[in-house]
């Protein structure tokens, strides 16, 4: 089976966008591929973190993975910092990366904009991401549209390495979901729903109560006019609600447009809140059940051991190729 790798940062809440755009697909892919899913806590260190808060966020994210349907018997679930091969390969790949290509990374420019000082880790973040992927001979990387540039860099580094040292790395392909790859903010539907947004009303957390979900969706920004149709360019607010509804309910866009023909935005919001609650409330309850159990640490330790068994082989191959082993 081809290998798939993906990771999520334990930085803040996990949103509906993370679930519909990523986690939902992770669950499906564990039955189709040999899957490695990582909690990328080292990436979270590119911005200042309270150690106690970071440890708690790692545990919550691990519980969310499991509650969403990741099966540790089918997929390898682990914490990045528990597999030291990630850090070592990242340094080796930094020695194969260029200032110019890292300077072109859009996410670095966005996160560094307006700051007087920026951590070097934020600049070299994409190289660590490349190490994450290449360690597992990954064939497929499911990502959001905003990560496409990073995966192209990963491919460039792998191809450059292979050209110099031989066929050491599998060169991965990225895959962006056609619908739902970018779930948009509820208050600014032209911007991506983000867990880093300081406005809680802009996103739905997987740990929000049904009452909170209902309130946020009913207050979501819509558009001028009254027609309910999927038109991201001219009706971004309505289109975002339709995407959320479609991915939560399993109904196609055409079916939803037919259902809401001649009806108002209020009806769309009520229905969307209902289907989102139906999806997220069982996950929310299961997250708290998992956090209260004693099994979580054992699951992550077992996942780290399985990940290291693969990662150590790749790292040894790279070391030998570069002459440092």
C-alpha positions as CSV (number, residue, x, y, z in Angstrom):
1,X,0.0,0.0,0.0
2,X,1.2,3.5,-0.8
3,X,2.1,5.6,2.2
4,X,0.2,8.8,3.2
5,X,1.5,11.3,5.7
6,X,0.0,14.4,7.2
7,X,0.2,16.4,10.4
8,X,-1.6,19.1,12.4
9,X,-0.1,21.6,14.7
10,X,-1.3,21.5,18.4
11,X,-1.7,25.2,18.4
12,X,-5.1,26.4,19.7
13,X,-8.5,24.9,19.0
14,X,-9.2,22.4,16.3
15,X,-11.8,23.9,14.0
16,X,-14.6,22.6,11.8
17,X,-12.3,23.6,8.9
18,X,-9.6,21.2,10.2
19,X,-12.2,18.4,10.4
20,X,-13.9,18.9,7.1
21,X,-10.7,19.8,5.2
22,X,-8.3,17.3,6.8
23,X,-9.4,14.9,9.6
24,X,-12.4,13.6,7.7
25,X,-10.2,12.6,4.8
26,X,-7.5,11.2,7.2
27,X,-10.1,8.7,8.5
28,X,-11.0,7.6,5.0
29,X,-7.4,7.2,3.8
30,X,-6.4,4.9,6.7
31,X,-8.4,2.2,4.9
32,X,-6.8,2.9,1.5
33,X,-3.2,3.6,2.4
34,X,-0.5,2.9,5.0
35,X,-1.1,6.1,7.0
36,X,1.2,8.1,9.2
37,X,-0.5,10.9,11.1
38,X,1.6,13.2,13.2
39,X,1.0,15.8,15.9
40,X,3.6,18.3,14.8
41,X,4.5,19.9,18.1
42,X,8.0,21.0,16.9
43,X,6.3,23.2,14.3
44,X,4.3,24.8,17.1
45,X,7.5,26.1,18.6
46,X,8.0,28.6,15.8
47,X,5.9,31.0,17.9
48,X,6.3,31.4,21.7
49,X,4.5,28.7,23.7
50,X,3.7,28.1,27.3
51,X,5.1,24.5,27.9
52,X,2.2,23.4,30.0
53,X,-0.3,24.7,27.5
54,X,1.5,23.0,24.6
55,X,1.5,19.6,26.4
56,X,-2.2,20.0,27.1
57,X,-2.9,20.9,23.4
58,X,-1.0,17.8,22.3
59,X,-3.2,15.6,24.4
60,X,-6.4,17.3,23.2
61,X,-5.3,17.0,19.6
62,X,-4.5,13.3,20.0
63,X,-7.9,12.7,21.6
64,X,-9.5,14.6,18.6
65,X,-7.7,12.3,16.1
66,X,-9.0,9.3,17.9
67,X,-12.5,10.6,18.5
68,X,-12.8,11.6,14.8
69,X,-12.2,8.0,13.8
70,X,-8.5,7.4,13.5
71,X,-7.8,3.7,14.4
72,X,-4.4,3.1,15.9
73,X,-4.5,-0.4,14.6
74,X,-4.8,0.9,11.0
75,X,-2.9,4.2,11.2
76,X,0.3,5.2,13.0
77,X,-0.6,8.2,15.2
78,X,2.4,9.8,17.0
79,X,3.9,13.0,18.4
80,X,6.6,14.6,16.2
81,X,9.0,15.4,19.1
82,X,8.9,11.7,20.2
83,X,10.6,10.7,17.0
84,X,14.0,12.5,17.0
85,X,14.7,11.5,13.5
86,X,12.5,14.4,12.3
87,X,14.9,17.0,13.8
88,X,18.1,15.3,12.6
89,X,16.8,14.9,9.0
90,X,15.6,18.5,9.1
91,X,19.2,19.7,9.7
92,X,20.6,17.5,6.9
93,X,18.0,18.8,4.5
94,X,18.7,22.4,5.5
95,X,22.2,21.8,4.2
96,X,20.5,21.0,0.8
97,X,18.2,24.0,0.8
98,X,18.7,27.5,-0.4
99,X,18.0,30.9,1.1
100,X,16.2,32.1,-2.1
101,X,13.6,29.3,-2.1
102,X,12.8,29.7,1.6
103,X,12.5,33.4,1.2
104,X,9.8,32.9,-1.4
105,X,7.5,30.9,0.9
106,X,4.2,32.9,1.2
107,X,3.4,31.7,4.7
108,X,6.6,33.0,6.1
109,X,6.0,36.4,4.5
110,X,2.5,36.5,6.0
111,X,3.5,35.4,9.5
112,X,6.6,37.6,9.6
113,X,4.9,40.7,8.2
114,X,5.1,43.6,10.7
115,X,7.2,41.9,13.2
116,X,10.5,43.4,14.5
117,X,12.1,40.0,15.1
118,X,11.3,36.6,13.7
119,X,12.5,33.2,14.9
120,X,14.8,31.4,12.5
121,X,12.5,28.3,13.0
122,X,9.7,30.2,11.3
123,X,11.9,30.7,8.2
124,X,13.1,27.1,8.1
125,X,9.7,25.6,9.0
126,X,9.2,24.2,5.5
127,X,12.4,22.2,5.6
128,X,11.2,20.5,8.8
129,X,8.0,19.8,7.1
130,X,9.9,18.2,4.2
131,X,11.7,16.0,6.7
132,X,8.4,15.0,8.2
133,X,7.2,13.8,4.8
134,X,10.4,12.3,3.4
135,X,11.2,10.2,6.5
136,X,8.3,7.8,5.7
137,X,8.8,7.3,2.0
138,X,5.6,9.1,1.6
139,X,3.8,8.8,-1.8
140,X,0.8,11.1,-1.0
141,X,0.4,14.2,1.1
142,X,-3.2,15.5,1.6
143,X,-2.9,19.2,2.2
144,X,-4.9,22.4,2.1
145,X,-4.4,24.8,-0.8
146,X,-2.3,27.0,1.4
147,X,0.3,24.2,1.9
148,X,0.8,23.5,-1.8
149,X,3.9,25.7,-2.0
150,X,5.5,23.8,0.9
151,X,5.0,20.5,-0.8
152,X,6.5,21.7,-4.0
153,X,9.6,22.7,-2.0
154,X,9.7,19.3,-0.4
155,X,9.6,17.7,-3.9
156,X,12.4,20.1,-5.1
157,X,14.6,19.1,-2.1
158,X,14.0,15.4,-2.7
159,X,14.7,15.7,-6.4
160,X,17.9,17.7,-5.7
161,X,19.1,15.2,-3.2
162,X,18.4,12.2,-5.5
163,X,20.2,13.9,-8.3
164,X,23.3,14.3,-6.2
165,X,23.3,11.1,-4.1
166,X,21.1,8.6,-6.0
167,X,17.6,7.4,-5.4
168,X,17.4,8.0,-1.7
169,X,14.0,9.6,-1.3
170,X,10.5,8.8,-2.6
171,X,9.3,12.0,-4.3
172,X,5.8,12.7,-2.9
173,X,2.7,14.0,-4.6
174,X,0.2,16.3,-2.9
175,X,-3.5,16.1,-3.0
176,X,-5.9,18.9,-2.4
177,X,-9.6,18.1,-1.9
178,X,-11.7,19.8,-4.5
179,X,-14.5,20.8,-2.1
180,X,-13.8,21.8,1.4
181,X,-10.0,22.2,1.1
182,X,-10.6,25.8,2.4
183,X,-13.5,26.2,4.8
184,X,-13.8,29.9,5.2
185,X,-14.3,32.2,8.3
186,X,-17.8,32.7,9.4
187,X,-17.3,36.5,9.9
188,X,-15.0,37.1,6.9
189,X,-15.9,34.5,4.3
190,X,-13.2,35.6,1.9
191,X,-10.6,34.4,4.5
192,X,-9.8,30.8,5.6
193,X,-11.3,29.6,8.9
194,X,-8.3,29.6,11.2
195,X,-7.7,28.4,14.8
196,X,-5.3,31.3,15.2
197,X,-8.1,33.9,14.6
198,X,-8.5,35.9,17.8
199,X,-12.3,36.2,17.2
200,X,-14.0,33.0,18.4
201,X,-17.1,33.8,16.3
202,X,-15.1,33.4,13.2
203,X,-14.7,29.6,13.6
204,X,-16.4,26.6,15.0
205,X,-14.3,24.5,17.4
206,X,-14.7,20.7,17.6
207,X,-15.2,21.3,21.3
208,X,-18.0,23.9,20.9
209,X,-21.3,22.9,22.5
210,X,-24.4,22.6,20.3
211,X,-25.6,26.0,21.7
212,X,-22.3,27.7,20.7
213,X,-22.4,26.2,17.2
214,X,-26.0,27.3,16.7
215,X,-25.2,30.8,17.8
216,X,-22.1,31.2,15.6
217,X,-23.7,29.9,12.4
218,X,-26.9,32.0,12.9
219,X,-24.6,35.0,13.1
220,X,-22.5,34.0,10.1
221,X,-22.0,36.7,7.5
222,X,-24.0,36.2,4.3
223,X,-24.3,38.3,1.1
224,X,-26.5,40.8,-0.7
225,X,-29.5,39.4,-2.4
226,X,-31.6,36.4,-1.3
227,X,-30.8,33.6,-3.8
228,X,-29.1,30.6,-2.3
229,X,-26.6,29.3,-4.8
230,X,-23.0,28.2,-4.9
231,X,-21.0,31.1,-6.2
232,X,-17.8,31.7,-4.2
233,X,-16.9,34.8,-6.2
234,X,-20.1,36.7,-5.9
235,X,-21.7,35.0,-2.8
236,X,-18.8,33.9,-0.6
237,X,-20.8,33.8,2.6
238,X,-23.7,31.7,1.3
239,X,-21.2,29.5,-0.7
240,X,-19.2,28.8,2.5
241,X,-22.4,27.8,4.4
242,X,-23.3,25.5,1.5
243,X,-19.9,23.9,1.5
244,X,-20.1,23.3,5.3
245,X,-23.6,21.9,4.9
246,X,-22.7,19.6,2.0
247,X,-19.6,18.1,3.7
248,X,-21.5,17.7,7.0
249,X,-24.6,16.2,5.5
250,X,-23.3,14.3,2.5
251,X,-25.8,16.1,0.2
252,X,-24.5,17.4,-3.1
253,X,-24.4,21.1,-3.9
254,X,-27.1,20.6,-6.6
255,X,-29.4,19.0,-4.0
256,X,-28.9,21.8,-1.5
257,X,-29.6,24.5,-4.1
258,X,-32.8,22.7,-4.9
259,X,-33.8,22.3,-1.3
260,X,-33.3,26.0,-0.5
261,X,-34.6,27.4,-3.8
262,X,-37.0,30.2,-2.9
263,X,-36.1,30.1,0.8
264,X,-34.2,32.6,3.0
265,X,-30.8,32.7,4.5
266,X,-32.2,31.9,7.9
267,X,-33.4,28.5,6.7
268,X,-30.0,27.7,5.3
269,X,-28.3,28.7,8.6
270,X,-30.7,26.7,10.8
271,X,-30.2,23.6,8.6
272,X,-26.5,24.0,8.5
273,X,-26.3,24.4,12.3
274,X,-28.3,21.2,12.6
275,X,-26.1,19.0,10.4
276,X,-22.9,20.4,11.9
277,X,-24.1,19.7,15.4
278,X,-25.1,16.1,14.4
279,X,-21.5,15.5,13.2
280,X,-19.5,17.3,15.9
281,X,-21.4,16.6,19.1
282,X,-20.5,12.8,19.2
283,X,-16.9,13.8,18.6
284,X,-16.9,16.3,21.4
285,X,-18.3,13.8,23.9
286,X,-15.8,11.2,22.8
287,X,-12.9,13.6,23.1
288,X,-13.7,14.1,26.8
289,X,-14.1,10.3,27.3
290,X,-10.7,9.7,25.8
291,X,-9.0,12.4,27.9
292,X,-10.4,10.8,31.1
293,X,-9.1,7.4,30.2
294,X,-5.6,6.1,30.8
295,X,-5.0,4.8,27.3
296,X,-3.9,7.9,25.4
297,X,-0.2,7.9,26.5
298,X,0.1,4.2,25.5
299,X,-1.4,4.8,22.1
300,X,1.0,7.6,21.4
301,X,4.0,5.7,22.7
302,X,3.1,2.7,20.5
303,X,2.7,5.1,17.5
304,X,6.1,6.7,18.2
305,X,7.8,3.3,18.3
306,X,6.2,2.3,15.0
307,X,7.1,5.6,13.4
308,X,10.8,5.4,14.6
309,X,11.0,1.9,13.1
310,X,10.4,3.4,9.7
311,X,12.1,6.8,10.2
312,X,15.4,5.4,11.4
313,X,15.8,3.3,8.3
314,X,15.3,6.4,6.1
315,X,17.6,8.5,8.2
316,X,20.4,5.9,8.1
317,X,20.1,5.8,4.3
318,X,20.4,9.6,4.1
319,X,23.4,9.6,6.5
320,X,25.2,7.0,4.5
321,X,24.6,8.9,1.3
322,X,25.9,12.2,2.8
323,X,28.9,10.5,4.4
324,X,28.0,11.2,8.1
325,X,27.5,7.5,9.1
